[in-house]
């Protein structure tokens, strides 16, 4: 199985206009950068069997941008990807409901995503991984467990993904 982690794109800053925080959307720039990053996914020939996303507006919109470019795949919202979720629960949800899928992308927030990546590649929270907005990480694994079970294949920023989509060499 390949498990991908995508941090949502650039969102509006926290403030009274966006309360609760779950309503805070992507900015226009955030949407445009995510569209460019998704072109990079296409250039890398990366596709997904399943898209799981936090129901927060910024993550859900990011997942919808991915889905629109990936053959209109359905986005499944899950509360197990919200910022303060218990990471064990998303592992349990995947194992219980989606174990047959080979290419799964999780669209969510920091520091939740980097903490989960660290747990899956090291068994603990010791690996310092930074998921910038729009960053994409790929892990490969044989069997998903809430422990050391995966190998880090790559971690790309949204800028690197966009360059792949444009065919930039440097």
N, C-alpha and C positions, 0 to 999 in steps of 0.2 A: 504494500500500500504506500502511496505517496500522500503525505499530509502537508498542505500548504497553509501558511498563515499570512494574512493580508491586514495591515493596519489601515483603518479608514483614512481618507484623504483629508486635506486641510479644511477645518471647520471654523465657523465663526467663534470668536472668543466667548468665554463664559461671561454672563452678565444677566441683568434683570429681564432683558428682552427674550432670553431663551431659558425659561424656567418651566418645568424642571429641565435639568441638563440633558435629559434624553431627547429633548426636542431640538437641540442645537444642530442645524444642518451644515452641509458642506458649503463652502463659499463657491462663487463662480470659478475662481482660480483652482480651487480644490477639485471641482468636477472636471475642469479642462485637463489638469495634470493627471487625474485618474484615467481619463479617456486615452491620453498619450501613453500612460503606463500599460494599459490594456492592449494597445497596439503592439507593445513589446512582447506581451504574452503570446500574441498571435504569431509574431516573428520567431519566437522561441518554440512554437508549436506546442504550447502548454494549453491543455484543456481540462475540464473538470467534470466528473460524474455527479458531483453533489456540491452545492454551495450552501453553507450554514452561516448565518449572520446574526449578530446582535440586533435586537429590535430598535436600538437607539438610531435616530434619524440619520446621523452621519455615516454610521456603519452600514445601515440598510441601503442607503443610496449608493454607497461604494459597491456593495454586492450587486445591486441592480445594474450598475455600469458594466461590471464583469459579466453578468448574465446576458445582457443585451448583445455583447460581443461574442458570447460563447454559445450561439445557437438558441438563445432565449431560454436557457435553463431556468428552472424554477428556483427561487431563493426561499430557503426554509429559515424562518426566524426562530431563534432559541434564546431563552433567558439565561442559558448556561454560558453565554458569551458576553454578558454585560460586565462592566468593569469590576464589580465586586463579587462576581460569581465564584463558586467553589470550582476550581479547575478539574477536580475529580469527576464532577458531574458531566462535563462535556465529553470526557473519555467514556464514561458509562453510557451516555446517550449514543455516541457513535457505535460502541460495541453492541448495544442492544438493538439499535434500529437501522444502522447503516454499514455494518461490517462487510457487506458484499461489495461495496464501492471501492474502487482502486485509486481514484484521484479526487480527494476531498479538499476543499478550501474552507478555512475558517476566517471570517471577516469580523474583526473586533477592535479592541482597544489596548492601550498600554497602561500599566505595566503587565496586565493580564497575559497578553500574548508572549512576551519575552520570558515571563516566569514559567509558562507552560512549556515553551520550547526548551528552556534550561532543564526542567524536570525530565522531559522526554529524552534528552541527549546525555544527561549526566546523572540523573537520579536525584538531583537536588537543585538548589537555587544558586549554585556557585558560578555558573556560566554567565558572564556579563555580555548580554546581547541587547543591542539597541534597535528597536523597530521604529524608524522614523515614519512620519506620515506617508502613507502610500507604499511602504516597503513590503516586499514579498519574500518569504522564507520557504524553502522546500526541505522537508525531512522525508527520509525513506525508512520503512520499517516492515518487519515480517508480521508482528503481532502487536496491537496497540494495548499498552498498559500504562497506568499512572506511575511510571518508574522509568528507569533507563531502558529504552526499547528502540531508540531511533538513531539515525545517523544524519548529521547536517550535510545536505547536498550543496545548498547555496543560500545566500541572503543578498538580495538586491534592493537598492533604493529605488524610489519612483523615477528619479533622474536616469539611473542606469537602465531601467526598463524602457523608458521613453527613447533612449539612445538606441536600444535594440530595435525598437519599432521603426526608427528612422534609418537604420542601417549604418549608424555612425561607427567608425573604426577606433576612435580614441576617446 
